[in-house]
Amino acid sequence: MPDPDTDPTADHGITPTAAPTTHPDFANPEDIVLRSADNVRFNVARRDLERTSGWFRGMFEAASRSAGGGTSEEIPVFEDAATLEPLLKLALGLKLKSDSLASCDACESALMAAKKYDMDGVAQSILIRLRVALLDVKDPVLEYIISCRHDMLSVREAALEQCSRMEIDFTRLRGMDGDHIAQLVIARHQRTEDINFVLSEATDGTAPCYYPNNGLCPCCRGVLNPGVRATWEQFIKTSMRRSLHVPSMEGILSDPEVSPAYQTLLATPCSNRTHPFAQIKTLLLAAVTNREAPRARTF
């Protein structure tokens, strides 16, 4: 039985480094070898790297000026083979595998590498593929995160609009630039502030609001009782919250979270036996119309 302390094939809990391999699509001998982080070699002509990459061009020029000159035949890079392969193929005009840049992660890794190596044309090509991958995922929050990271302005604006009307797990935004998080918070606030203003603030001297702290009945000018005040406060808060997700007035009023308070208010008469909350629908229509109207971006 082999001694585990001396047997080189014994399992000591250490995964051995994979033996170097050469990528089959870059197997023809060239004057430069790029070795990926996972030990895959890519044979590439120096002239092609100089032509397509400002980063490599600068490195070669610096090496030629240094004492001794020349550039090492093998250059290790930090990218793995799955990222390096599409990057080099796009740079050299070679055909990509159908699934090589199908996911957002793959596209973003390749895009970051293209920017790092100053491959402008390749970066633009990958950006197009990244947009397609984001559309396939159908995740507005992910679209917003990635589009902010890579200055994809049209994608970012569309994603911001969608994110402004949906539930958001803000832990997903960790690591984002503070200005971009602020843009999202402001956009969401703007979608509720119109409803809060129309329902809670008096629009003129003859139509006071119903907000619990200063609400008066527009018919008898009497102060609303505590139960009605609490129902009105619940209605405003719930309407504001649900308005992020329900764009239509009818949808908000029929929403299961809003409807009970709405129906209670409609059925509440004042001392004059009129129904002071009958105009809720009209007020809410004004709020929703104002909220959905195109507005100048202020962020």
Buried (B, 14 or more C-beta within 10 A) or exposed (E): EEEEEEEEEEEEEEEEEEEEEBBEBBEEEBEBBBBBEBBBBBBBEBEBBBEBBEEBBEBBEEEEEEEEEEBEEEBEBEBBBBBBBBBBBBBBEEEBEEEBBBBBEBBBBBBBBBBBBBBEEBBEBBBEBBBEBBEEEEBBBBBBBBBBBBEBEEBBEBBBEBBBBEEBEEEEBEEBEEEBBEBBBBBBEBBBBBBBBBBBEBEEEEEBBBBBEEBBBBBEEEEBEEEBBEBBBBBBEBBBBBBBEBEEBEBBBEBEEBBEBBEBBEEBEBEEEEBBBEEBBEBBBBBBEBBBEEEEEEE
